Amino acid sequence: MYGMRAQDKAPATHFRCDRLCRVNGALYFTTRECTLEGPFDNAAAAEKEIQAYIERMQVLCTSR
């Protein structure tokens, strides 16, 4: 995907990937901020928390 995110200084190619991963059998998701969030009991719980995380980050970015 070619475009700009709010924090980018110039357009660039950004590759989307699966946010969910397993670490030692536990389910986590990764963020653009290079954090590993979890563990979660199942993919549905992780997806729900991904959406909540995105919403929290959007509020933080707009309040600056």
MMTF fields as JSON, N, C-alpha, C and O atoms, coordinates in Angstrom:
{
  "mmtfVersion": "1.0.0",
  "mmtfProducer": "UNKNOWN",
  "numBonds": 255,
  "numAtoms": 256,
  "numGroups": 64,
  "numChains": 1,
  "numModels": 1,
  "chainsPerModel": [1],
  "groupsPerChain": [64],
  "chainIdList": ["A"],
  "bondAtomList": [4, 2, 8, 6, 12, 10, 16, 14, 20, 18, 24, 22, 28, 26, 32, 30, 36, 34, 40, 38, 44, 42, 48, 46, 52, 50, 56, 54, 60, 58, 64, 62, 68, 66, 72, 70, 76, 74, 80, 78, 84, 82, 88, 86, 92, 90, 96, 94, 100, 98, 104, 102, 108, 106, 112, 110, 116, 114, 120, 118, 124, 122, 128, 126, 132, 130, 136, 134, 140, 138, 144, 142, 148, 146, 152, 150, 156, 154, 160, 158, 164, 162, 168, 166, 172, 170, 176, 174, 180, 178, 184, 182, 188, 186, 192, 190, 196, 194, 200, 198, 204, 202, 208, 206, 212, 210, 216, 214, 220, 218, 224, 222, 228, 226, 232, 230, 236, 234, 240, 238, 244, 242, 248, 246, 252, 250],
  "bondOrderList": [1, 1, 1, 1, 1, 1, 1, 1, 1, 1, 1, 1, 1, 1, 1, 1, 1, 1, 1, 1, 1, 1, 1, 1, 1, 1, 1, 1, 1, 1, 1, 1, 1, 1, 1, 1, 1, 1, 1, 1, 1, 1, 1, 1, 1, 1, 1, 1, 1, 1, 1, 1, 1, 1, 1, 1, 1, 1, 1, 1, 1, 1, 1],
  "groupList": [{"groupName": "MET", "atomNameList": ["N", "CA", "C", "O"], "elementList": ["N", "C", "C", "O"], "formalChargeList": [0, 0, 0, 0], "bondAtomList": [1, 0, 2, 1, 3, 2], "bondOrderList": [1, 1, 2], "singleLetterCode": "M", "chemCompType": "L-PEPTIDE LINKING"}, {"groupName": "TYR", "atomNameList": ["N", "CA", "C", "O"], "elementList": ["N", "C", "C", "O"], "formalChargeList": [0, 0, 0, 0], "bondAtomList": [1, 0, 2, 1, 3, 2], "bondOrderList": [1, 1, 2], "singleLetterCode": "Y", "chemCompType": "L-PEPTIDE LINKING"}, {"groupName": "GLY", "atomNameList": ["N", "CA", "C", "O"], "elementList": ["N", "C", "C", "O"], "formalChargeList": [0, 0, 0, 0], "bondAtomList": [1, 0, 2, 1, 3, 2], "bondOrderList": [1, 1, 2], "singleLetterCode": "G", "chemCompType": "PEPTIDE LINKING"}, {"groupName": "ARG", "atomNameList": ["N", "CA", "C", "O"], "elementList": ["N", "C", "C", "O"], "formalChargeList": [0, 0, 0, 0], "bondAtomList": [1, 0, 2, 1, 3, 2], "bondOrderList": [1, 1, 2], "singleLetterCode": "R", "chemCompType": "L-PEPTIDE LINKING"}, {"groupName": "ALA", "atomNameList": ["N", "CA", "C", "O"], "elementList": ["N", "C", "C", "O"], "formalChargeList": [0, 0, 0, 0], "bondAtomList": [1, 0, 2, 1, 3, 2], "bondOrderList": [1, 1, 2], "singleLetterCode": "A", "chemCompType": "L-PEPTIDE LINKING"}, {"groupName": "GLN", "atomNameList": ["N", "CA", "C", "O"], "elementList": ["N", "C", "C", "O"], "formalChargeList": [0, 0, 0, 0], "bondAtomList": [1, 0, 2, 1, 3, 2], "bondOrderList": [1, 1, 2], "singleLetterCode": "Q", "chemCompType": "L-PEPTIDE LINKING"}, {"groupName": "ASP", "atomNameList": ["N", "CA", "C", "O"], "elementList": ["N", "C", "C", "O"], "formalChargeList": [0, 0, 0, 0], "bondAtomList": [1, 0, 2, 1, 3, 2], "bondOrderList": [1, 1, 2], "singleLetterCode": "D", "chemCompType": "L-PEPTIDE LINKING"}, {"groupName": "LYS", "atomNameList": ["N", "CA", "C", "O"], "elementList": ["N", "C", "C", "O"], "formalChargeList": [0, 0, 0, 0], "bondAtomList": [1, 0, 2, 1, 3, 2], "bondOrderList": [1, 1, 2], "singleLetterCode": "K", "chemCompType": "L-PEPTIDE LINKING"}, {"groupName": "PRO", "atomNameList": ["N", "CA", "C", "O"], "elementList": ["N", "C", "C", "O"], "formalChargeList": [0, 0, 0, 0], "bondAtomList": [1, 0, 2, 1, 3, 2], "bondOrderList": [1, 1, 2], "singleLetterCode": "P", "chemCompType": "L-PEPTIDE LINKING"}, {"groupName": "THR", "atomNameList": ["N", "CA", "C", "O"], "elementList": ["N", "C", "C", "O"], "formalChargeList": [0, 0, 0, 0], "bondAtomList": [1, 0, 2, 1, 3, 2], "bondOrderList": [1, 1, 2], "singleLetterCode": "T", "chemCompType": "L-PEPTIDE LINKING"}, {"groupName": "HIS", "atomNameList": ["N", "CA", "C", "O"], "elementList": ["N", "C", "C", "O"], "formalChargeList": [0, 0, 0, 0], "bondAtomList": [1, 0, 2, 1, 3, 2], "bondOrderList": [1, 1, 2], "singleLetterCode": "H", "chemCompType": "L-PEPTIDE LINKING"}, {"groupName": "PHE", "atomNameList": ["N", "CA", "C", "O"], "elementList": ["N", "C", "C", "O"], "formalChargeList": [0, 0, 0, 0], "bondAtomList": [1, 0, 2, 1, 3, 2], "bondOrderList": [1, 1, 2], "singleLetterCode": "F", "chemCompType": "L-PEPTIDE LINKING"}, {"groupName": "CYS", "atomNameList": ["N", "CA", "C", "O"], "elementList": ["N", "C", "C", "O"], "formalChargeList": [0, 0, 0, 0], "bondAtomList": [1, 0, 2, 1, 3, 2], "bondOrderList": [1, 1, 2], "singleLetterCode": "C", "chemCompType": "L-PEPTIDE LINKING"}, {"groupName": "LEU", "atomNameList": ["N", "CA", "C", "O"], "elementList": ["N", "C", "C", "O"], "formalChargeList": [0, 0, 0, 0], "bondAtomList": [1, 0, 2, 1, 3, 2], "bondOrderList": [1, 1, 2], "singleLetterCode": "L", "chemCompType": "L-PEPTIDE LINKING"}, {"groupName": "VAL", "atomNameList": ["N", "CA", "C", "O"], "elementList": ["N", "C", "C", "O"], "formalChargeList": [0, 0, 0, 0], "bondAtomList": [1, 0, 2, 1, 3, 2], "bondOrderList": [1, 1, 2], "singleLetterCode": "V", "chemCompType": "L-PEPTIDE LINKING"}, {"groupName": "ASN", "atomNameList": ["N", "CA", "C", "O"], "elementList": ["N", "C", "C", "O"], "formalChargeList": [0, 0, 0, 0], "bondAtomList": [1, 0, 2, 1, 3, 2], "bondOrderList": [1, 1, 2], "singleLetterCode": "N", "chemCompType": "L-PEPTIDE LINKING"}, {"groupName": "GLU", "atomNameList": ["N", "CA", "C", "O"], "elementList": ["N", "C", "C", "O"], "formalChargeList": [0, 0, 0, 0], "bondAtomList": [1, 0, 2, 1, 3, 2], "bondOrderList": [1, 1, 2], "singleLetterCode": "E", "chemCompType": "L-PEPTIDE LINKING"}, {"groupName": "ILE", "atomNameList": ["N", "CA", "C", "O"], "elementList": ["N", "C", "C", "O"], "formalChargeList": [0, 0, 0, 0], "bondAtomList": [1, 0, 2, 1, 3, 2], "bondOrderList": [1, 1, 2], "singleLetterCode": "I", "chemCompType": "L-PEPTIDE LINKING"}, {"groupName": "SER", "atomNameList": ["N", "CA", "C", "O"], "elementList": ["N", "C", "C", "O"], "formalChargeList": [0, 0, 0, 0], "bondAtomList": [1, 0, 2, 1, 3, 2], "bondOrderList": [1, 1, 2], "singleLetterCode": "S", "chemCompType": "L-PEPTIDE LINKING"}],
  "groupTypeList": [0, 1, 2, 0, 3, 4, 5, 6, 7, 4, 8, 4, 9, 10, 11, 3, 12, 6, 3, 13, 12, 3, 14, 15, 2, 4, 13, 1, 11, 9, 9, 3, 16, 12, 9, 13, 16, 2, 8, 11, 6, 15, 4, 4, 4, 4, 16, 7, 16, 17, 5, 4, 1, 17, 16, 3, 0, 5, 14, 13, 12, 9, 18, 3],
  "groupIdList": [1, 2, 3, 4, 5, 6, 7, 8, 9, 10, 11, 12, 13, 14, 15, 16, 17, 18, 19, 20, 21, 22, 23, 24, 25, 26, 27, 28, 29, 30, 31, 32, 33, 34, 35, 36, 37, 38, 39, 40, 41, 42, 43, 44, 45, 46, 47, 48, 49, 50, 51, 52, 53, 54, 55, 56, 57, 58, 59, 60, 61, 62, 63, 64],
  "secStructList": [7, 3, 3, 7, 7, 6, 6, 7, 1, 1, 7, 3, 3, 7, 7, 7, 7, 7, 7, 3, 3, 3, 3, 6, 6, 3, 3, 3, 3, 3, 7, 6, 6, 1, 7, 3, 3, 3, 3, 3, 1, 1, 2, 2, 2, 2, 2, 2, 2, 2, 2, 2, 2, 2, 2, 2, 2, 2, 2, 2, 2, 2, 6, 7],
  "xCoordList": [0.849, 0.0, 0.896, 1.742, 0.716, 1.507, 0.699, -0.439, 1.259, 0.553, 1.299, 2.441, 0.607, 1.226, 0.384, -0.843, 1.058, 0.424, 0.639, 1.472, -0.086, -0.005, 1.413, 1.811, 2.185, 3.525, 4.612, 5.768, 4.259, 5.252, 5.585, 4.72, 6.84, 7.277, 7.106, 7.028, 7.047, 6.873, 6.129, 6.166, 5.446, 4.752, 5.731, 6.885, 5.264, 6.102, 5.217, 3.997, 5.829, 5.103, 5.025, 6.043, 3.82, 3.601, 2.974, 1.994, 3.521, 3.023, 2.172, 2.594, 0.978, 0.108, 0.44, 0.79, 0.329, 0.583, -0.406, -1.102, -0.458, -1.322, -0.828, 0.346, -1.69, -1.295, -1.194, -0.549, -1.824, -1.831, -0.634, -0.24, -0.071, 1.033, 0.981, 0.324, 1.67, 1.765, 3.201, 4.155, 3.33, 4.626, 4.52, 3.74, 5.31, 5.252, 3.821, 3.419, 3.063, 1.699, 0.642, -0.548, 1.032, 0.073, -0.177, 0.729, -1.406, -1.821, -1.609, -2.054, -0.923, -0.614, -0.88, -1.078, -0.885, -0.846, 0.279, 0.65, 0.816, 1.904, 1.355, 0.321, 2.068, 1.644, 2.72, 3.87, 2.343, 3.321, 4.344, 5.453, 3.954, 4.855, 5.827, 6.56, 5.821, 6.717, 6.455, 7.388, 5.186, 4.837, 4.123, 3.55, 4.162, 3.491, 2.414, 2.72, 1.15, 0.018, -0.627, -0.836, -0.938, -1.58, -1.084, -0.506, -1.272, -1.851, -3.378, -3.992, -3.975, -5.416, -5.825, -5.063, -7.057, -7.568, -7.878, -7.736, -8.306, -8.682, -8.559, -8.348, -8.695, -8.527, -9.61, -9.335, -10.825, -11.909, -11.604, -11.832, -11.099, -10.736, -9.593, -9.588, -8.637, -7.513, -7.997, -7.577, -8.868, -9.397, -10.161, -10.053, -10.921, -11.667, -10.698, -10.93, -9.628, -8.645, -7.839, -7.426, -7.608, -6.937, -7.754, -7.203, -9.057, -9.919, -9.893, -9.829, -9.942, -9.888, -8.551, -8.508, -7.459, -6.126, -6.058, -5.542, -6.582, -6.582, -7.358, -6.91, -8.511, -9.314, -8.582, -8.635, -7.898, -7.124, -6.0, -5.76, -5.318, -4.212, -4.723, -4.061, -5.882, -6.446, -6.804, -6.596, -7.339, -7.653, -6.365, -6.318, -5.321, -4.043, -3.467, -2.977, -3.529, -2.947, -3.72, -3.123, -5.037, -5.827, -5.794, -6.112, -5.408, -5.36, -4.035, -3.872, -3.093, -1.782, -1.814, -0.798],
  "yCoordList": [-1.166, 0.0, 1.23, 1.384, 2.104, 3.323, 4.467, 4.69, 5.184, 6.304, 6.847, 6.481, 7.744, 8.368, 8.113, 8.206, 7.79, 7.764, 9.14, 9.905, 9.463, 10.802, 11.17, 12.328, 10.196, 10.502, 10.437, 10.755, 10.029, 9.923, 11.297, 12.167, 11.479, 12.734, 12.729, 13.791, 11.536, 11.411, 10.117, 9.186, 10.042, 8.808, 7.642, 7.82, 6.46, 5.268, 4.045, 4.124, 2.933, 1.682, 1.041, 0.883, 0.67, 0.01, -1.345, -1.443, -2.369, -3.717, -4.125, -4.01, -4.601, -5.096, -6.558, -7.29, -6.978, -8.37, -8.81, -7.989, -10.085, -10.619, -10.126, -10.3, -9.523, -8.981, -10.054, -9.846, -11.196, -12.248, -13.175, -13.52, -13.564, -14.518, -15.355, -14.991, -16.46, -17.319, -17.289, -17.414, -17.123, -17.156, -18.205, -18.059, -19.259, -20.369, -20.874, -21.222, -20.909, -21.414, -20.407, -20.693, -19.233, -18.203, -17.234, -16.954, -16.721, -15.834, -14.369, -13.93, -13.623, -12.206, -11.438, -12.032, -10.102, -9.292, -8.282, -7.866, -7.895, -6.927, -5.573, -5.487, -4.51, -3.158, -2.438, -2.876, -1.334, -0.506, 0.089, 0.447, 0.186, 0.734, -0.321, -0.087, -1.477, -2.597, -3.171, -3.517, -3.265, -3.931, -5.234, -5.385, -6.151, -7.437, -7.458, -7.454, -7.481, -7.391, -8.765, -9.478, -9.13, -10.416, -10.995, -10.259, -12.242, -13.271, -13.254, -12.708, -13.875, -13.969, -15.425, -16.276, -15.7, -17.073, -17.59, -18.781, -16.679, -17.097, -15.914, -14.778, -16.197, -15.162, -14.093, -12.92, -14.468, -13.491, -12.471, -11.275, -12.935, -12.028, -11.112, -9.929, -11.643, -10.838, -9.785, -8.631, -10.158, -9.208, -8.08, -6.918, -8.42, -7.408, -6.435, -5.226, -6.947, -6.084, -5.275, -4.155, -5.825, -5.055, -3.81, -2.713, -3.969, -2.823, -1.808, -0.603, -2.282, -1.375, -0.638, 0.549, -1.337, -0.729, 0.38, 1.467, 0.096, 1.089, 2.329, 3.454, 2.124, 3.26, 4.076, 5.306, 3.41, 4.143, 4.951, 6.096, 4.37, 5.075, 6.267, 7.304, 6.145, 7.261, 8.419, 9.58, 8.112, 9.153, 9.832, 11.057, 9.048, 9.635, 10.562, 11.648, 10.134, 10.935, 12.199, 13.216, 12.178, 13.379, 14.358, 15.537, 13.864, 14.757, 15.492, 16.312, 15.214, 15.887, 17.216, 17.91],
  "zCoordList": [0.0, 0.0, 0.0, 0.881, -0.981, -1.085, -0.508, -0.921, 0.428, 1.024, 2.221, 2.498, 2.928, 4.1, 5.332, 5.298, 6.416, 7.72, 8.332, 7.846, 9.373, 9.975, 10.393, 10.267, 10.89, 11.394, 10.316, 10.595, 9.083, 8.012, 7.444, 7.345, 7.077, 6.477, 4.958, 4.341, 4.348, 2.902, 2.602, 3.406, 1.444, 1.078, 0.975, 0.585, 1.323, 1.27, 1.104, 1.251, 0.802, 0.704, 2.074, 2.749, 2.489, 3.771, 3.501, 2.762, 4.085, 3.892, 5.076, 6.226, 4.792, 5.855, 6.102, 5.176, 7.353, 7.677, 8.742, 9.34, 8.965, 9.993, 11.343, 11.671, 12.118, 13.415, 14.486, 15.514, 14.256, 15.267, 15.102, 13.988, 16.226, 16.198, 17.467, 18.443, 17.439, 18.618, 19.13, 18.362, 20.426, 21.083, 22.18, 23.121, 22.05, 23.008, 23.199, 24.31, 22.11, 22.139, 22.529, 22.394, 23.01, 23.417, 22.266, 21.48, 22.165, 21.084, 21.479, 22.54, 20.609, 20.819, 19.535, 18.476, 19.636, 18.423, 18.544, 19.641, 17.391, 17.349, 16.92, 16.258, 17.311, 16.975, 16.178, 16.136, 15.548, 14.834, 15.795, 15.4, 17.053, 18.066, 18.588, 19.549, 17.947, 18.275, 19.668, 20.393, 20.027, 21.272, 20.943, 19.864, 21.862, 21.735, 22.807, 23.999, 22.387, 23.314, 23.478, 22.496, 24.709, 24.949, 26.248, 27.048, 26.496, 25.624, 25.661, 26.578, 24.628, 24.48, 24.393, 23.935, 24.847, 24.86, 23.46, 23.185, 22.569, 21.217, 20.262, 20.685, 18.97, 17.953, 18.054, 17.801, 18.415, 18.531, 19.639, 19.459, 20.763, 21.857, 21.435, 21.777, 20.701, 20.223, 19.235, 19.316, 18.306, 17.319, 18.013, 17.619, 19.03, 19.785, 20.452, 20.444, 21.022, 21.678, 20.667, 20.967, 19.474, 18.409, 18.103, 18.019, 17.936, 17.633, 18.773, 18.529, 20.004, 21.16, 21.205, 21.525, 20.886, 20.874, 19.818, 20.082, 18.625, 17.546, 17.977, 17.755, 18.589, 19.041, 20.099, 20.072, 21.033, 22.052, 21.405, 21.79, 20.438, 19.78, 18.981, 18.94, 18.348, 17.601, 18.525, 18.173, 19.704, 20.683, 21.142, 21.249, 21.414, 21.832, 20.767, 21.078, 19.523, 18.429, 18.174, 17.822, 18.337, 18.078, 19.252, 19.093, 20.433, 21.598, 21.728, 22.631, 20.846, 20.902, 20.242, 20.201]
}
